[in-house]
Amino acid sequence: MSTIQNKVVVIMGASSGIGEATTKKLAQEGAKLVIAARRVDRLKALVESIPNAEISYAVADVRNKEEVQAVVDLAIEKYGRVDVLYNNAGVMPLAPLSETRFDEWRQMLDINIMGVLNGIAAVLPIMKKQQSGHIIATDSVAGHAVWNGSAVYSGTKFAVRAIMEGLRQEERETSIRSTIISPGAVDTELYNTINDPDTQEMARKSARTEGYGIKSEDVAEAVAYAINTPETVSISEILIRPTKQAL
């Protein structure tokens, strides 16, 4: 039997792509889900598409710690515990540093790093009290390698990797597990956050080419695998690349 069944799972950034696919996968496995994102219409549609699932939703921007806390509070109100938090929200406006896109840099820092920290801060006191829990974050191959145009995005993902390893070390005695999922190119709406049209089209085309891009469902399987391991096993990171991806 799947150990995912009846686990209380909070998913941030659940309205599309990897978050949506993971919601569907974990619902199928019998998890009790509380999902959040900024787009209420997408959340409603997702919940309605899984009619037999035990699932609630809330609107939240991961940059706002009070809104993130409210999502976790909803899970506690309904179920009295949180077994898994999946920090999945992220943006990727790739561009060379020479273009000095300050607003994009701030957006990446606030969503990709502070969004993860806001989630950790919301669940950590609960999980420490439980003496159990699992915190997962979507990282990236960009958290392990840098390429032309990725400096700031990679910087945020390297930071998430460091934060999650620090979390593992600090909370190992409280049996709180931490996992980063580091996908390569995935065919999702993440490319919509690239503001340069040529860069966006090139990245999107690559992700949709067989062998050079994977599906959200492939990443959802990796998330489910990490959750489904025994409490005594901690999967620290999963790199999941398209077979033909070079980097």
Residue, then its C-alpha position, 0 to 999 in steps of 0.5 A: m500500500s502507498t504510504i501517501q494514502n491519507k497523508v496531509v499534503v500542502i502544495m504551493g504553486a499548484s495551478s499549472g504544470i508540475g504543481e497541477a500534475t503532482t496534485k492529480k498524482l497525489a490525489q490518485e494515491g489517496a492524499k488529503l490535499v490543500i493546494a494554493a496558487r494565485r489564480v483562483d479560476r485555475l484552482k477551482a478547475l483543478v479541484e473540479s477535475i478530481p471530483n472524488a479527491e479530498i482536496s481544498y484550495a486557497v488563493a496565495d502568493v508565496r511572496n506574502k508570508e501571511e498568505v502562505q501561513a493561512v494555507v498551512d493554517l487551513a490544513i491544520e484546521k481541517y486535519g490537525r497536521v501537515d505531513v508534507l509541504y511542497n514548495n513548487a512556485g517559481v519564475m524563470p525570466l532568463a536574460p544576460l546580466s548586462e540587460t540589468r533587469f532589476d525588476e526581474w531579479r527582485q521577482m526571482l529573489d522574492i518568489n524563488i527564494m523567499g517563497v520557499l523560506n515563507g513555506i518552511a517558516a509556516v510549517l516548521p513549528i508544526m512539524k517540529k511539534q509532530q516530530s515528523g514531516h517532509i518539506i519538498a522544493t522544486d529546484s532545477v538543473a539550474g541549481h547545479a549548473v549555470w549557462n549564458g543568461s541564467a546567472v540570477y535564476s541559477g543563483t536563486k536555485f543554488a540558494v534553494r539547494a543550500i537552504m534545503e541542505g541546511l534544513r536537512q542538517e538542522e532538523r534531522e533529529t526531529s525526523i523532518r525530511s527535506t527533498i529537492i526535485s531538480p528537473g531539466a527542461v519541462d514542458t510547462e507554463l514556466y516559459n511564460t515568465i521569460n520576457d524576451p520573446d526569442t529566448q522564450e520561444m527557443a526554450r519552449k520549443s526545446a522543451r516540447t521536442e521529444g527527448y529534449g523535454i519531459k512532462s510535468e507528470d514525469v516530475a510528479e512521479a519523482v515527487a510521489y516517489a520521494i514522499n512514498t519512501p519510509e520515514t527512516v529514508s530521506i531522499s535529499e535530491i532527485l535530478i530528472r533530466p530529458t534523456k537528450q539534454a546536454l547540461 
